[in-house]
């Protein structure tokens, strides 16, 4: 086998995730009554990061 013989195979082994099992990455299980100051700060940072990302 020569060097370029390795590049001719296609990798079709990866499983595809069905659309109904994909998530949008947003965790909706959050309770305001159990939130502490660190949770509120994390939410504020997340909102600020989202604004910066969508500004571009």
N, C-alpha and C positions, 0 to 999 in steps of 0.2 A: 504494500500500500504506500502510495506517495503522500505528500503533505496535504494536498487538496482533496483527497478522498474522504476525509473526515467531515468536510463541510457539506456533503451532499445529502445527509440524512435530515429529515424534518422531525422536530420534537412535537408529536401530537399526543403526549401522554397526560397533559395537564387537564384536570377536571374543570368543567365550567360550572360556575355557581348559578343556580336558577334565580331569575329576577325576584321571585317572591321571598327569597332568603337573604337578599342583599339588604343592608341597612344604610341609612343616610349618615350614620356616625353620631347621631344626636341621642343622648341618653335622656329619656323623659321621666325616669323614676327619681324625682327629686322632691323632697318635702321641705317647704319653707319653715315649718315648725321645728324640724330637727337640724336646720342649718346653723352653723356657727360663723364666727367672723372670718375664718379662713375660707369657708365655702363661699361666702359673699364676695370676698376678695378675688377668689378664683373665677367666679362668674364675671366680675367686672373686667378682669384681665382677658378673659375669653372674648367678651364683647368688643373690647378695644382691639384685640388681635384680628377679629373678624372684620371690623371696620377698616383696619389697615390693609388687610388682604383684598377686600372688595374695592378699595380705592384705586388699586392699580389697574 
